[in-house]
Amino acid sequence: MSTRLVPSSDHLLYPSRPSLSRRRSSTLTTGRKKMTVIAAALARSQSRLSSSLSAVASRSGYISITPSTSPNPVAGSPPSRSSPVHARHLHDWRSPLSHRASIRSSAVVADRFERRFATVATRNSYEAILTPLAKPGGGEFGKYYSLPALDDPRIDRLPYSIRILLESAIRNCDEFQVTGKDVEKIINWENSAPKQVEIPFKPARVLLQDFTGVPAVVDLACMRDAMNKLGSDSDKINPLVPVDLVIDHSVQVDVARSENAVQVNMELEFQRNKERFAFLRWGSSAFQNMLVVPPGSGIVHQVNLEYLARVVFNNNGILYPDSVVGTDSHTTMIDGLGVAGWGVGGIEAEAAMLGQPMSMVLPGVVGFKLSGKLKNGVTATDLVLTVTQMLRKHGVVGKFVEFYGEGMSELSLADRATIANMSPEYGATMGFFPVDHVTLHYLKLTGRSDESVAMIESYLRANKMFVDHSQAERVYSSYLELNLEDVEPCVSGPKRPHDRVALKEMKVDWQSCLDNKTGFKVRFLVYHLYVHYVSIRYASNVNYLGLCSAVLSKEGFAIPKESQNKVVDFTFKGEPSQIKHGDVVIAAITSCTNTSNPSVMLAAALVAKKACELGLEVKPWIKTSLAPGSGVVTKYLKKSGLQKYLNQLGFHIVGYGCTTCIGNSGDIDEAVASAISQNDIVAAAVLSGNRNFEGRVHPYTRANYLASPPLVVAYALAGTVELAHTTTMVGFFAISSLET
């Protein structure tokens, strides 16, 4: 029987084209021919590569590579059940570690390629602007990539924070990781930033703390272990940029209100973290370019400010601005010193440690103009809480904030660091203060050598990075302005850092927090009338409408009216005691935000001194503590003779670390905890920290207020946050008169 071939439908439609079956046959034939040619080419290449590697290996004493001689599997035969499907292929799918001999044999070729690649990749496109920086007395400090040498008028209009990104891009421009196009994007910042373009950035160094830094060191150790198993030199695994790790997150306030509190808490810290600390100690000696600051030295950001920051690097004769990324969100504190820095994730930090650039969106910059001068009795804490509220309202997420104006000269370096520290709370990537004469004074005050300070000033002036507050305003993406004279004493709470409350409005605000239902807002008219009545009754100088707006934006605790004045009796160490809503159970002078600032720390000590002279005491069941940011604080408090007054009120030094600010507040007395939990009491904590979300400070403090150190002492003495201040502290030499 003959078989009739029926043309395919596409052949009928397109007579000039071959039938589908014929096209398939032709395609398969052509494909086989191509594969044959490719296979032959690959075989020749493999043969030449094997010969080359074998020759190199034989000359170098390495084991040669022998191509596999295993026969090809029979075409079409099914794979064995005992072997994986990929066994049909010629490739050896063993673990990379099983190829150690092959890897070692090709090491010489790889090294040659690496050297050639490195030569190409490190050739800088801007070598022509590498300029010597002369010393005042003769000679030179080193060479630097000069921004003025580019002779581009757009650079003069750039914010100082963007100039640091520009210098980094120019210095690292190898046309591979960083290209000339990236440099142009930054120079053209005014037009590029609104387009959300990406740029690479290589920070000068990396800052770690112990909680988030340990995984990074573990990864480096694992890389060394892998290198060792491959038979290579594991000592080659090291950070390519300076890495500083400060141990400060481990100490807890287990013991308070005791002369030996700091010693006991440190002993417990070492017991709990023995294995981690031993590992970090090994890392400090095993890795080059890594410094580990031991426990008990201080909070990472204050140590960075006082000791670790360079401001300007001199690396083998090349000068460039200091910049840092850290695995802690408050790395931004260093921005107060004119060093660009912000917090990143662990993977980004490790990439920076290994010399890789960070990919970031070229940020917009908010210009924040400061004018005037703070009034007596107003602290840097009051200022930063005000700034936080303003910037949260303005919207600065993903942006830089750069401070400028004549008011800058009225702020000490410690005040600037306080404002820069809370960048995460107001949402900015960083809050930057360019270097000026105040910065240089601080560098000398903290022990930097005269030659180092002279180099820093000379470099920054020569490269247009030293700020003169009388200069014309620079171009920014948007603008804000604050007259420092308008700042007034305040706290923030009870649940968010930007919920600022003026002290004179505190009693009314607390009452509203008890009333408000969580997640609901009350009608404006009703609360306007209520606030108006309470204001006349308790504090005639309250800003009614401003307070109403603040109240309407807050969540409360939904305490029924009949329970708001409830008083609970309990026994504390055999003595009858009472607690009610708003009573303070934790008062902590803590956190990098404030303990680095001598003005507020001395103010707290002076308030304590005045209180002791008046015979005032803190209730014995309030857990008071003092955790300085570094040993410098302890020295000036003791040398001034003021530490004894803090001790008398129960503010003994409990450790050198973050403590209460990150929730390491330790337990409160069991009797107090039972009285709170069994009676649904809204207890309060007052701390000089930077975050106060419910549950962060302590499980039993639902209301948490951020305040300056002197106000922490004042609230501890009052024992409650439900206060009406009839006078304010003047010069910190007189304690406020409080009505409860």
C-alpha distance (Angstrom), angle and dihedral (degrees) to the residues before:
residue distance angle dihedral
M1 . . .
S2 3.76 . .
T3 3.71 121.0 .
R4 3.77 118.6 -131.2
L5 3.76 117.8 -145.6
V6 3.78 111.4 -140.6
P7 3.81 114.6 -156.1
S8 3.75 116.0 -123.5
S9 3.77 119.0 -107.3
D10 3.78 93.6 -110.3
H11 3.81 89.1 56.2
L12 3.80 89.2 55.6
L13 3.78 92.0 49.3
Y14 3.80 94.9 43.4
P15 3.83 108.4 32.2
S16 3.80 93.0 177.8
R17 3.82 92.3 61.0
P18 3.82 122.7 77.3
S19 3.76 118.5 -111.1
L20 3.77 119.0 -86.3
S21 3.79 92.9 -109.7
R22 3.80 91.8 50.2
R23 3.80 91.1 46.6
R24 3.80 90.6 50.8
S25 3.79 90.8 50.4
S26 3.79 91.5 47.6
T27 3.80 91.8 47.4
L28 3.79 92.7 50.0
T29 3.80 91.4 48.6
T30 3.80 91.8 48.8
G31 3.80 90.4 45.5
R32 3.80 91.9 52.2
K33 3.79 90.7 50.5
K34 3.80 91.4 49.9
M35 3.80 92.1 47.7
T36 3.80 89.8 49.5
V37 3.80 90.9 52.8
I38 3.81 92.0 46.1
A39 3.80 92.2 47.3
A40 3.80 91.0 50.7
A41 3.80 91.0 49.5
L42 3.79 91.2 48.8
A43 3.78 90.7 49.0
R44 3.81 91.4 52.0
S45 3.82 90.9 47.3
Q46 3.79 91.7 48.4
S47 3.78 90.9 49.2
R48 3.82 92.6 50.2
L49 3.83 91.7 45.6
S50 3.80 92.5 48.6
S51 3.80 91.2 48.6
S52 3.80 91.9 49.0
L53 3.78 94.0 47.2
S54 3.79 92.0 45.3
A55 3.80 91.2 50.9
V56 3.79 92.3 48.1
A57 3.78 91.8 44.9
S58 3.80 93.2 49.5
R59 3.81 91.1 51.8
S60 3.81 91.2 46.7
G61 3.78 97.9 44.6
Y62 3.81 95.1 -111.9
I63 3.79 126.6 134.6
S64 3.79 111.4 -93.6
I65 3.77 125.0 -123.8
T66 3.79 115.7 -112.4
P67 3.80 116.1 -160.7
S68 3.76 115.8 -123.0
T69 3.83 113.7 -93.9
S70 3.77 97.0 -169.3
P71 3.81 111.5 131.5
N72 3.75 121.8 -109.4
P73 3.79 114.1 -97.6
V74 3.77 116.5 -105.4
A75 3.77 109.8 -89.3
G76 3.75 112.9 -107.1
S77 3.81 95.2 9.9
P78 3.79 113.2 133.6
P79 3.78 118.3 -113.0
S80 3.76 118.8 -102.6
R81 3.79 115.8 -96.4
S82 3.78 89.6 -131.2
S83 3.80 93.9 55.8
P84 3.80 129.2 59.8
V85 3.78 122.1 -105.0
H86 3.79 92.0 -106.3
A87 3.83 88.9 64.0
R88 3.82 87.0 85.8
H89 3.80 89.4 70.4
L90 3.76 127.8 79.1
H91 3.79 93.3 -121.7
D92 3.80 120.7 104.2
W93 3.80 105.9 -130.7
R94 3.78 96.9 -168.9
S95 3.80 121.8 134.2
P96 3.82 114.6 -75.4
L97 3.79 88.0 -118.2
S98 3.81 89.3 63.8
H99 3.83 89.4 62.6
R100 3.79 93.9 62.9
A101 3.80 93.3 123.3
S102 3.80 91.9 51.0
I103 3.78 91.9 47.1
R104 3.78 92.2 49.6
S105 3.79 91.3 49.4
S106 3.80 92.2 56.0
A107 3.81 94.5 44.3
V108 3.81 94.0 101.3
V109 3.80 93.0 52.0
A110 3.79 90.7 45.7
D111 3.80 91.7 49.9
R112 3.81 90.5 50.6
F113 3.81 90.7 50.6
E114 3.81 91.1 46.1
R115 3.80 92.2 52.8
R116 3.79 91.9 48.3
F117 3.81 92.0 46.7
A118 3.80 92.4 47.1
T119 3.81 90.4 51.8
V120 3.79 91.1 54.4
A121 3.81 95.6 40.7
T122 3.79 96.8 49.7
R123 3.80 97.4 49.6
N124 3.81 102.2 115.4
S125 3.78 118.2 -139.7
Y126 3.81 91.6 -149.9
E127 3.80 101.0 53.0
A128 3.80 88.5 122.4
I129 3.82 91.8 71.6
L130 3.82 94.8 50.4
T131 3.81 99.9 124.5
P132 3.84 132.5 -173.7
L133 3.82 116.4 -118.4
A134 3.78 109.8 -142.2
K135 3.80 123.3 -141.1
P136 3.80 116.6 -127.7
G137 3.82 91.9 -120.2
G138 3.79 96.8 42.3
G139 3.77 135.1 -74.4
E140 3.79 123.1 56.7
F141 3.80 138.3 -83.8
G142 3.79 91.7 -142.5
K143 3.78 139.0 -81.6
Y144 3.78 130.1 -62.3
Y145 3.79 140.3 -174.7
S146 3.78 101.5 -102.7
L147 3.80 117.4 -140.2
P148 3.84 92.6 -167.8
A149 3.82 88.6 56.0
L150 3.81 88.8 67.2
D151 3.81 87.0 66.6
D152 3.80 92.2 -149.6
P153 3.84 115.5 146.9
R154 3.81 90.9 -153.6
I155 3.82 90.2 71.3
D156 3.81 91.8 63.6
R157 3.81 89.2 60.0
L158 3.81 95.3 50.6
P159 3.82 120.1 107.8
Y160 3.80 111.8 -109.8
S161 3.80 91.8 -114.0
I162 3.82 90.8 57.0
R163 3.81 90.9 49.3
I164 3.80 88.2 62.6
L165 3.82 89.8 55.4
L166 3.80 89.1 47.7
E167 3.80 94.6 51.5
S168 3.80 90.8 49.2
A169 3.81 91.9 51.3
I170 3.81 92.2 48.9
R171 3.81 94.1 46.8
N172 3.81 92.4 48.7
C173 3.80 97.7 38.9
D174 3.82 104.8 132.6
E175 3.83 96.5 147.9
F176 3.79 87.2 -116.8
Q177 3.81 112.0 66.6
V178 3.80 92.6 10.3
T179 3.79 120.4 26.0
G180 3.77 137.5 -168.4
K181 3.80 88.2 -107.3
D182 3.80 88.9 60.9
V183 3.80 90.1 52.7
E184 3.79 90.8 50.6
K185 3.81 91.2 51.1
I186 3.79 90.3 57.2
I187 3.81 95.2 44.4
N188 3.79 87.8 50.7
W189 3.83 90.0 49.6
E190 3.81 95.2 138.8
N191 3.80 90.4 63.3
S192 3.81 100.0 27.1
A193 3.82 100.9 51.6
P194 3.84 96.1 62.8
K195 3.82 88.4 54.6
Q196 3.83 92.9 59.7
V197 3.81 93.4 -126.2
E198 3.80 120.2 177.7
I199 3.78 125.0 -122.1
P200 3.81 133.9 -179.5
F201 3.80 118.7 -117.2
K202 3.79 128.3 -169.5
P203 3.82 112.2 -162.6
A204 3.79 117.9 -147.3
R205 3.81 94.1 -127.5
V206 3.82 145.2 -4.8
L207 3.81 128.2 -121.0
L208 3.81 122.2 -156.4
Q209 3.78 136.5 -178.1
D210 3.78 122.6 -153.3
F211 3.82 100.4 -102.1
T212 3.80 96.7 51.3
G213 3.80 96.2 23.7
V214 3.79 98.5 60.7
P215 3.85 93.7 70.5
A216 3.81 89.8 53.3
V217 3.80 91.8 52.9
V218 3.82 89.8 45.4
D219 3.81 89.8 55.2
L220 3.80 91.0 51.5
A221 3.80 89.5 49.8
C222 3.82 90.5 50.4
M223 3.80 90.2 50.9
R224 3.80 89.3 53.1
D225 3.79 90.1 49.4
A226 3.81 90.8 51.9
M227 3.80 91.4 48.9
N228 3.79 89.5 50.8
K229 3.81 92.2 51.6
L230 3.80 89.5 50.6
G231 3.78 89.1 55.5
S232 3.79 93.9 -114.1
D233 3.79 131.0 124.8
S234 3.81 106.6 -78.2
D235 3.81 91.5 -168.4
K236 3.79 88.0 75.0
I237 3.81 89.2 75.7
N238 3.81 105.2 92.9
P239 3.79 136.9 129.3
L240 3.80 110.8 -88.4
V241 3.81 93.0 -148.6
P242 3.82 128.7 44.3
V243 3.81 112.0 -80.6
D244 3.81 123.1 -163.9
L245 3.81 120.7 -169.5
V246 3.81 118.5 -170.2
I247 3.81 119.7 -167.4
D248 3.81 105.6 -141.5
H249 3.82 109.2 121.2
S250 3.81 98.6 73.8
V251 3.80 104.6 68.8
Q252 3.82 117.9 96.9
V253 3.79 132.3 -167.8
D254 3.79 96.7 -114.3
V255 3.81 91.6 144.2
A256 3.81 124.5 35.3
R257 3.81 138.7 165.2
S258 3.80 91.0 36.7
E259 3.80 135.1 111.2
N260 3.81 91.4 -130.0
A261 3.82 95.6 43.0
V262 3.80 94.9 113.0
Q263 3.81 92.7 50.9
V264 3.81 95.0 47.8
N265 3.81 93.5 45.3
M266 3.80 91.8 50.2
E267 3.80 91.7 49.6
L268 3.80 90.1 52.2
E269 3.80 89.6 46.6
F270 3.80 91.3 55.9
Q271 3.81 92.5 46.1
R272 3.81 92.9 52.7
N273 3.80 95.7 43.5
K274 3.80 102.5 34.6
E275 3.81 95.2 124.7
R276 3.82 94.7 44.3
F277 3.79 93.0 47.6
A278 3.82 92.1 48.0
F279 3.80 89.8 51.9
L280 3.81 92.8 49.4
R281 3.79 90.7 48.0
W282 3.80 88.6 54.7
G283 3.80 89.9 49.1
S284 3.80 92.3 52.2
S285 3.81 90.7 60.7
A286 3.81 99.3 31.8
F287 3.80 99.2 54.9
Q288 3.75 127.4 59.6
N289 3.80 118.5 -136.5
M290 3.82 91.8 28.5
L291 3.80 127.8 113.5
V292 3.82 121.4 -172.1
V293 3.81 115.8 -162.1
P294 3.83 107.9 -152.5
P295 3.83 127.5 -126.5
G296 3.78 117.2 -78.9
S297 3.81 94.4 37.2
G298 3.79 98.1 103.3
I299 3.79 144.1 -95.7
V300 3.80 114.0 -35.5
H301 3.81 95.9 -120.7
Q302 3.78 95.9 49.0
V303 3.81 90.5 46.8
N304 3.80 87.5 49.9
L305 3.80 91.0 50.4
E306 3.79 97.2 45.4
Y307 3.79 101.5 35.7
L308 3.81 120.6 1.0
A309 3.82 103.0 50.7
R310 3.82 116.0 97.0
V311 3.83 98.8 -174.9
V312 3.82 86.5 -160.3
F313 3.81 123.7 30.0
N314 3.79 124.7 -144.6
N315 3.79 103.5 -162.6
N316 3.80 112.5 175.5
G317 3.78 91.1 -33.1
I318 3.83 96.1 -45.4
L319 3.81 114.7 115.8
Y320 3.80 122.4 -153.2
P321 3.83 139.4 151.4
D322 3.78 120.2 -83.2
S323 3.80 114.1 -112.2
V324 3.78 130.5 168.3
V325 3.78 143.4 -172.2
G326 3.78 119.2 -159.5
T327 3.77 139.8 -169.6
D328 3.80 90.9 -124.4
S329 3.79 122.8 77.3
H330 3.81 93.2 -134.0
T331 3.79 92.8 60.9
T332 3.81 81.0 110.0
M333 3.81 89.3 82.5
I334 3.81 88.0 86.5
D335 3.82 89.2 64.1
G336 3.80 86.2 79.1
L337 3.81 87.3 68.1
G338 3.79 93.3 52.2
V339 3.81 93.1 -101.7
A340 3.80 113.4 128.9
G341 3.79 107.9 -127.9
W342 3.78 141.6 146.2
G343 3.78 141.9 162.1
V344 3.81 123.7 -86.3
G345 3.79 138.3 174.4
G346 3.77 124.0 -88.1
I347 3.81 95.5 -102.4
E348 3.81 91.9 51.7
A349 3.79 90.7 48.3
E350 3.80 91.9 50.6
A351 3.79 91.1 48.5
A352 3.81 89.6 52.7
M353 3.81 89.8 48.1
L354 3.80 88.7 56.0
G355 3.80 93.3 50.0
Q356 3.79 98.6 -101.4
P357 3.81 120.2 140.4
M358 3.78 121.0 -116.7
S359 3.77 116.6 -123.5
M360 3.80 109.5 -135.2
V361 3.77 138.4 163.0
L362 3.79 111.4 -105.8
P363 3.82 98.1 -108.7
G364 3.75 131.2 -134.3
V365 3.80 114.1 -121.5
V366 3.80 124.0 -134.9
G367 3.80 111.9 -150.7
F368 3.82 110.5 -142.1
K369 3.80 111.4 -166.5
L370 3.80 118.5 -156.0
S371 3.79 123.3 -162.2
G372 3.79 137.1 167.8
K373 3.80 127.1 19.8
L374 3.80 135.5 -78.8
K375 3.79 114.6 -98.9
N376 3.79 121.6 -119.1
G377 3.78 111.3 -81.9
V378 3.82 93.4 27.1
T379 3.80 115.7 112.9
A380 3.78 136.9 -157.9
T381 3.81 86.8 -106.5
D382 3.80 90.4 59.7
L383 3.80 88.1 49.3
V384 3.81 96.2 50.1
L385 3.81 92.7 47.5
T386 3.81 88.5 52.3
V387 3.81 92.0 47.3
T388 3.81 90.6 47.8
Q389 3.78 91.7 54.3
M390 3.82 92.2 48.1
L391 3.80 95.1 48.3
R392 3.80 94.2 44.9
K393 3.78 87.8 55.0
H394 3.82 92.3 46.3
G395 3.81 94.6 48.8
V396 3.80 117.2 -124.1
V397 3.81 104.9 168.5
G398 3.80 110.5 145.8
K399 3.81 92.1 9.5
F400 3.78 137.9 105.8
V401 3.80 118.8 -120.5
E402 3.80 114.5 -150.5
F403 3.80 120.1 -168.1
Y404 3.79 121.4 -146.8
G405 3.78 141.9 151.2
E406 3.79 138.3 88.0
G407 3.80 91.2 -68.4
M408 3.81 88.1 71.6
S409 3.80 89.9 76.3
E410 3.82 89.6 60.1
L411 3.80 93.4 58.0
S412 3.78 121.9 83.3
L413 3.78 119.8 -136.5
A414 3.81 89.1 -105.2
D415 3.82 90.1 54.2
R416 3.80 90.2 51.5
A417 3.80 91.4 48.7
T418 3.81 89.4 52.7
I419 3.82 90.7 55.0
A420 3.81 93.8 43.8
N421 3.80 91.1 47.9
M422 3.81 93.7 65.3
S423 3.81 95.4 54.2
P424 3.83 90.3 116.9
E425 3.80 89.7 54.6
Y426 3.80 93.7 53.5
G427 3.80 90.2 40.6
A428 3.81 103.4 -116.6
T429 3.79 126.2 132.5
M430 3.79 86.6 -127.1
G431 3.81 141.8 -17.0
F432 3.79 104.0 -136.8
F433 3.81 130.5 -157.1
P434 3.84 111.8 -172.6
V435 3.80 118.2 -134.7
D436 3.81 115.8 -88.1
H437 3.81 138.4 151.4
V438 3.84 90.9 -67.5
T439 3.80 89.3 58.7
L440 3.80 92.6 50.9
H441 3.81 90.8 50.0
Y442 3.81 90.4 53.0
L443 3.81 91.8 49.6
K444 3.79 90.3 55.5
L445 3.81 90.8 44.6
T446 3.81 91.2 55.3
G447 3.79 95.2 51.5
R448 3.79 104.3 -95.1
S449 3.80 109.6 152.5
D450 3.80 121.7 -104.2
E451 3.80 90.5 -118.6
S452 3.80 91.4 52.3
V453 3.81 92.3 49.6
A454 3.81 90.4 47.2
M455 3.80 90.4 52.1
I456 3.82 91.4 48.7
E457 3.79 93.0 50.7
S458 3.82 94.3 44.1
Y459 3.78 93.6 49.2
L460 3.80 96.5 45.9
R461 3.80 93.1 46.9
A462 3.80 92.3 47.4
N463 3.81 92.3 48.8
K464 3.83 96.1 44.4
M465 3.81 95.1 -111.3
F466 3.81 99.3 113.9
V467 3.79 110.8 95.3
D468 3.78 126.4 -133.1
H469 3.80 109.0 -166.9
S470 3.80 92.0 -152.1
Q471 3.81 91.8 61.9
A472 3.78 122.2 107.7
E473 3.79 115.5 -83.7
R474 3.77 117.0 -88.1
V475 3.78 125.9 -130.3
Y476 3.81 116.3 -90.4
S477 3.78 135.3 176.1
S478 3.82 91.2 -118.6
Y479 3.78 137.8 -11.1
L480 3.80 140.5 -128.1
E481 3.79 130.2 176.7
L482 3.80 134.8 -161.3
N483 3.78 129.9 -176.6
L484 3.80 105.2 -145.1
E485 3.78 89.9 -145.2
D486 3.82 88.9 67.8
V487 3.81 93.7 61.9
E488 3.80 114.4 104.4
P489 3.82 134.2 -173.8
C490 3.79 110.6 -77.3
V491 3.78 147.8 149.3
S492 3.81 131.8 -144.6
G493 3.75 125.5 -129.7
P494 2.87 165.1 -24.8
K495 3.80 92.1 -140.9
R496 3.82 112.2 -3.9
P497 3.82 135.7 43.0
H498 3.81 93.5 -127.7
D499 3.83 95.6 51.6
R500 3.80 92.2 100.7
V501 3.80 118.6 -172.8
A502 3.80 123.5 -171.4
L503 3.80 111.0 -129.1
K504 3.79 92.2 -122.0
E505 3.82 88.8 58.6
M506 3.79 96.9 44.4
K507 3.81 99.5 102.7
V508 3.79 93.8 50.4
D509 3.79 92.1 43.7
W510 3.80 92.1 51.9
Q511 3.78 90.9 52.0
S512 3.79 90.1 52.7
C513 3.81 90.9 50.6
L514 3.79 90.5 55.8
D515 3.81 90.8 49.2
N516 3.79 101.5 43.7
K517 3.76 119.5 94.7
T518 3.76 115.0 -128.0
G519 3.77 110.1 -98.7
F520 3.82 96.3 7.1
K521 3.79 133.4 98.4
V522 3.77 126.1 -145.4
R523 3.77 126.8 -132.2
F524 3.78 114.9 -85.3
L525 3.80 97.2 -132.3
V526 3.80 94.9 51.3
Y527 3.77 93.0 49.6
H528 3.77 93.1 42.6
L529 3.80 89.7 59.2
Y530 3.80 91.9 43.7
V531 3.79 94.1 49.3
H532 3.80 90.6 45.4
Y533 3.80 90.6 55.3
V534 3.81 95.5 44.9
S535 3.79 91.6 45.0
I536 3.78 92.6 55.9
R537 3.80 90.4 45.6
Y538 3.81 98.3 48.3
A539 3.80 113.3 12.2
S540 3.76 119.5 13.6
N541 3.81 94.6 -168.7
V542 3.82 97.0 62.9
N543 3.80 118.1 130.6
Y544 3.83 97.3 -123.6
L545 3.79 101.6 -166.0
G546 3.79 93.8 39.8
L547 3.78 91.3 51.7
C548 3.81 92.4 46.6
S549 3.80 89.9 54.4
A550 3.79 90.4 50.1
V551 3.80 92.4 47.4
L552 3.78 93.1 49.5
S553 3.80 91.7 55.5
K554 3.79 95.9 52.1
E555 3.75 134.6 88.1
G556 3.78 117.3 -135.7
F557 3.78 141.4 -159.9
A558 3.83 99.0 -104.7
I559 3.80 95.2 -132.3
P560 3.83 111.1 172.2
K561 3.79 115.2 -115.4
E562 3.79 92.6 -117.4
S563 3.83 90.9 55.8
Q564 3.79 100.2 44.2
N565 3.81 94.8 89.4
K566 3.79 95.0 41.4
V567 3.82 114.9 140.0
V568 3.81 119.6 -158.3
D569 3.79 121.7 -155.2
F570 3.80 120.0 -146.9
T571 3.78 138.9 156.4
F572 3.79 120.9 -111.4
K573 3.80 114.5 -168.0
G574 3.77 91.4 -28.4
E575 3.80 94.9 -47.3
P576 3.84 123.3 109.7
S577 3.81 112.7 -114.3
Q578 3.79 139.6 172.1
I579 3.80 135.4 -145.9
K580 3.80 133.2 -172.9
H581 3.79 140.1 170.3
G582 3.79 112.0 -55.0
D583 3.78 96.2 20.4
V584 3.79 114.2 143.8
V585 3.81 115.5 -119.0
I586 3.84 98.1 164.4
A587 3.81 125.6 40.9
A588 3.79 112.2 174.2
I589 3.79 132.1 176.5
T590 3.77 96.2 -157.8
S591 3.80 147.2 123.2
C592 3.79 137.1 74.2
T593 3.81 88.6 -99.8
N594 3.80 94.3 73.6
T595 3.80 113.1 7.0
S596 3.81 90.3 71.1
N597 3.81 90.6 61.9
P598 3.84 113.7 85.9
S599 3.81 93.5 -164.2
V600 3.81 95.4 62.2
M601 3.80 94.0 37.7
L602 3.79 92.3 53.2
A603 3.80 88.8 43.9
A604 3.81 89.9 56.9
A605 3.79 90.3 49.9
L606 3.82 91.6 49.7
V607 3.81 91.1 51.0
A608 3.81 88.0 50.9
K609 3.80 90.4 49.6
K610 3.81 92.2 51.8
A611 3.80 91.4 46.5
C612 3.79 91.7 52.0
E613 3.79 90.6 49.7
L614 3.81 88.8 52.6
G615 3.80 91.3 49.1
L616 3.81 95.0 -115.5
E617 3.80 120.9 154.8
V618 3.79 138.7 -167.0
K619 3.80 117.1 -120.6
P620 3.81 108.0 -98.4
W621 3.81 95.0 -125.7
I622 3.83 94.4 57.3
K623 3.80 108.6 101.4
T624 3.80 104.3 -131.7
S625 3.80 123.4 -177.3
L626 3.79 143.8 167.1
A627 3.82 119.9 -152.6
P628 3.83 110.5 177.4
G629 3.78 120.1 -152.3
S630 3.80 91.7 -129.3
G631 3.78 142.6 -6.5
V632 3.81 89.2 -94.0
V633 3.82 89.5 75.4
T634 3.79 92.0 53.5
K635 3.79 91.4 50.0
Y636 3.79 97.1 53.3
L637 3.82 93.1 42.3
K638 3.80 91.1 52.4
K639 3.80 95.8 41.0
S640 3.80 90.4 50.4
G641 3.81 90.0 51.8
L642 3.81 92.0 -123.8
Q643 3.81 101.9 111.2
K644 3.81 91.0 78.8
Y645 3.81 91.1 63.0
L646 3.78 91.4 52.4
N647 3.80 88.9 49.1
Q648 3.79 90.5 51.0
L649 3.82 89.6 58.7
G650 3.81 92.3 45.9
F651 3.81 98.7 -99.0
H652 3.80 95.0 129.2
I653 3.79 119.1 161.1
V654 3.81 107.2 -93.5
G655 3.79 100.9 178.4
Y656 3.79 146.9 -47.1
G657 3.77 106.4 -93.4
C658 3.79 145.9 67.8
T659 3.85 95.6 -66.2
T660 3.82 113.6 153.0
C661 3.81 95.3 13.0
I662 3.83 91.2 69.0
G663 3.79 95.5 36.0
N664 3.82 97.6 -91.4
S665 3.80 88.8 126.4
G666 3.80 95.2 126.7
D667 3.79 125.2 -142.1
I668 3.76 124.6 -39.1
D669 3.80 118.6 -139.1
E670 3.80 112.6 -66.4
A671 3.81 93.0 -127.1
V672 3.81 91.1 54.2
A673 3.80 92.1 45.6
S674 3.81 91.5 51.3
A675 3.80 92.6 49.0
I676 3.82 89.9 52.3
S677 3.80 98.9 44.3
Q678 3.80 98.4 40.9
N679 3.80 94.1 49.1
D680 3.82 101.4 36.2
I681 3.80 92.6 -118.8
V682 3.81 117.8 177.3
A683 3.79 97.5 -135.0
A684 3.79 121.5 -172.1
A685 3.78 138.7 -136.3
V686 3.80 122.4 -161.0
L687 3.79 115.7 -162.9
S688 3.78 139.7 161.0
G689 3.81 89.8 -126.3
N690 3.78 135.4 118.7
R691 3.82 104.7 -121.0
N692 3.77 130.0 47.2
F693 3.79 108.1 170.8
E694 3.78 113.1 155.8
G695 3.80 109.9 -89.2
R696 3.81 94.9 17.1
V697 3.80 100.1 94.0
H698 3.82 97.4 37.7
P699 3.82 135.5 -25.4
Y700 3.81 91.5 -119.4
T701 3.82 98.6 49.0
R702 3.78 108.4 80.1
A703 3.81 92.9 169.0
N704 3.80 115.0 56.7
Y705 3.79 123.9 177.1
L706 3.79 128.1 -165.8
A707 3.79 111.7 -142.7
S708 3.78 142.3 157.3
P709 3.84 116.6 -88.2
P710 3.84 93.4 -104.9
L711 3.81 89.8 52.6
V712 3.81 90.3 48.8
V713 3.80 87.6 58.8
A714 3.82 91.5 45.0
Y715 3.81 93.5 51.3
A716 3.80 91.1 46.1
L717 3.81 88.7 55.2
A718 3.81 92.3 47.0
G719 3.81 91.7 46.4
T720 3.80 93.8 -147.8
V721 3.80 140.4 63.2
E722 3.80 91.4 -139.6
L723 3.79 95.7 96.3
A724 3.77 140.1 141.0
H725 3.79 112.4 -154.0
T726 3.78 110.7 -147.3
T727 3.80 93.3 178.7
T728 3.76 134.4 19.1
M729 3.76 131.2 -130.4
V730 3.78 110.4 -92.7
G731 3.77 115.2 -154.2
F732 3.83 87.8 -22.3
F733 3.80 90.4 -88.1
A734 3.80 95.2 105.2
I735 3.77 123.7 51.4
S736 3.78 118.8 -130.9
S737 3.77 120.2 -98.4
L738 3.78 104.5 -120.9
E739 3.78 129.4 -162.1
T740 3.79 116.8 -161.9
